[in-house]
Structures are given as structure tokens and as C-alpha cells.
């Protein structure tokens, strides 16, 4: 009902519409209690960055029903005029408006901002169709595919990021200096506001610690079913920057040369009711179930294609080759039990059951696309009954990219994505065509943009 552009007044007695209006009234009462003056209608662009419009609270009821208009270019980010010629959706174009329609279940008061709340939105055309390039729509579609096959996904992101001190002069030649390695007790007030604030904003952080580099931190979210894992990551990516700014810090997910921030997705497959972990072969058994092996085989089979969604910039692909002494075009994505150096780390931690940690992903990747690509690859492995042992034997007789090869160059990964019919069908031809065009333009202008990327701006 929340997706409807014009509610049917004659159908106000329908349970769905009654639920919508009662939900809106409940939120309005909460806003009155908390003296909320503005609501941020928030969506995610293809780079994983928040795009939003702030609405005065007096207009919330109207906008919750009809949505908020936003220029399509804010979310799709085509920078090259020639790419506007892509005929990816009929009767619309890159310069038109789209509608941000709120998912009211995500409404939260933001503790770190005065009298402001936010709600995560889905993107629609003005005709009411889902925007086919919307990362959240693509992720929800893959979760729906899982549900149709009798499965649910239990997952959580683990992010590395850097906390920088703000320099007195910021220009194209200076980025910032790293703060001293922030241990858990370095700035207790900042840490406490961050952890507690995130919880009330909808991002439930399970652990928070210093990491390997200067000023580098690592956070792990509490696992959740469905879209909540990506919603939590999206919430954190914006919130950490806003909280850090209050304390004269800058929070960055960007991977500089020689410095890498990971964004691993830990996940396990459960039955539809969320009662049984289908990756687990039994309590205390360090082995994947048959379904788990099929899923892992799917990830390995589509590694080349999905890697450009997991590591979408040239800088965040460089760590792929750090263990390779030879000059190669690809490296193999390895997997093992309880080995953090592998691309796919299978963890069997007793009572918490078995999970697979997808470590291909960098912190700069869009969390919704990471979730969607992981599901698409894993589910294909189950549908086809793939076995990595069989695939290794097959690869010995082929000259094409091996099933677990990771292209080191972004352009090679984009070519692999275009050739992978399974991933292309799962994520949508429209999205793939647009994503590839956007990335090729970024590669063409990379040298021009190198100084821009180092500034304290969009990409960090």
C-alpha cells in the first residue's frame, strides 16, 4: 500500500490501507512526543552514499502516502552525457524525477541530530514502477527469490573504516592526518554516543574495536534476517560520518593506496521460518552441509562477475593481488574453514552455527548490491547442485577464466559481469547495463578525478 501513488479513497476499509494510515498516525504521535521537526526521506545511490530530502514534520502525512520527488540523476549518477542515450527504461529518461516512497518500518529518530528523524525509501518512477537501478529494490528482489525457494538469509556486515583528525587546511593536496590508533578507551564519549546512537537509529552494533592500521576501526553488526542487514549497514555508513563530525573527526570508508578497508558479509541460509541453519551439518561439526557446499560453489562459480560489485573501484581491488608475487591478470579466490586470509571463510563457531564470510567485499561497496550478488550466486549454486570438486576437474580442461578467478583489473571484472548470464538475469539487464556504463566512464576519467577523490568530499 505504501507503494501506491494515489490511494483509493473508496477502498479505505481494506486492511492494508487501514494498516498504512494507522502506522502513519502512530509515527506522528511519536514525532509529537519527541518534538521532531524534520524527517529525512533517505535513499541510497549506486556508490552506497545517502541521498535524501528533509521534510518539515507538518508535511509527513502527505509525503508518507504520496512520496517525495527527487531528480533521477541524484541516484543513478551518470556523469557522461553520451550514456544518457542508454535506452534502459521506456517513457522515462535520466533527467526526469523519481519518487522516494518510505518504508515506514524503518522510521527512526536520529539521536545525534537535533529534532530530526529518518526513514529509508524505495525508489519508483512517476508511473509507479520500481526503479530498476535501485540497489534496495534489487536486494529485495533477490530475498524474494530466496523466499520462493523456501529459504531465508541471516546475515551481518563487518566494516573497517578510518577515523581521521581534521586538518586546518583542506585542499586538493591534503586529505587529513590519521588519528593515533583509537583503542576502545581513546575517546569514550565518542564511542558511547556512536554505539548507543546507532542502536536507536536501527543499526545494532555487536562489537567495536581498533584494527590494524593507524586510526582504523572495525565494527560488526548483530546478524539479522532479510533486508535488515543492508539497512543497518546503510544507516551506519551515514551515521558514523555525522557523529564523527561532532567530535572533529572525519570517518572514511575509502581505500587509499596501501591501505584497505574491508566490508565482509557474514551470512548463513535458514529455512523459511528462521528456525534451522541449513549451512550447519550438525552441532560441533566443522563442515558445511550439502546445501552449504552448493551455495559456496555458486559463490566460487560467479566470483569473477560479482567481484566488480564487491570491489567497485581500482584502489579497493589492489589488495586482491597482495599475496601474489607474480604479475598476473587474475588470482584465485580461495576458501577454507576458519581462515581469515581466504576470500570465503567458513566459520563453525559452536552454538552460533555455521556461516560463510564473504571477504571479497570492500567497505566502499554498496551493501545492498553486495547482499544481492551474494544471494544470486549462492542460490544458483543450489539450483544447479554445483560442487566445487566437480568444477575443479572441469576447469582443468578449459582455457576460459577458472570458476574462482578474480580479475585484478576492474575493466576485466566488468567484462566478466556482462558475460555472466545468471547474474545478469538475477540483478536485471537494466541495472547491469547502467552499472557497467557508469564504471567505464569512471575508468576513463580516473586520472582527472584522482585529486578530487582525495579531498574530504563525496567518496569518503
Secondary structure, DSSP 8 states (H G I E B T S, - for coil): -TT-SS--GGGTTSHHHHHHHHHHHHHHHHHHHTT--EEEEEEE-TTS-EEEEEEEGGGHHHHHHH-EEEETHHHH---SGGGGG---STT--TTSEEEEEE-GGG-EE-TTSTTEEEEEEEEE-TTS-B-TT-HHHHHHHHHHHHHHTTEEEEEEEEEEEEEEE--SS-BTTB--EE-S---TTSSHHHHHHHHHHHHHHT--EEEEEE-SSTTEEEEEE--EETTHHHHHHHHHHHHHHHHHHHTTEEEE----TT---BEEEEEEEEETTS--BTTBSSTT--SB-HHHHHHHHHHHHTHHHHHHHHS-SSGGGGGGGTT--S--SEEE--EEES-TTSSEEEEE-GGG-EEEEE-S-BTTS-HHHHHHHHHHHHHHHHHTT--HHHHHHHHTT--S--TTEEESSHHHHHHHHHH-HHHHHHH-HHHHHHHHHHHHHHHHTHHHHHHHHHSSSTT-
